[in-house]
Amino acid sequence: MNRFIKPEGPEPDDTIRLTNLEHFLRSLYFLLKWKQVDSGLIEKIDERLRALSWYVQANVL
């Protein structure tokens, strides 16, 4: 999980990378939930998604 970091640059490629990363982690999160995988990985994914989320950082959510 520590390798999934938020790209900080203003470049359009950084926005695309961030979007792809968020989509990947969300997909993995729900796949693990649906498969009823009982592991700390789901919580780690949730924490990483919150760290990446603009909405959480801006206190919108």
HELIX and SHEET records of a PDB file:
HELIX    1   1 PRO A   12  TRP A   34  1                                  23    
HELIX    2   2 LEU A   41  LEU A   52  1                                  12    
HELIX    3   3 TRP A   54  GLN A   57  1                                   4    
END                                                                             
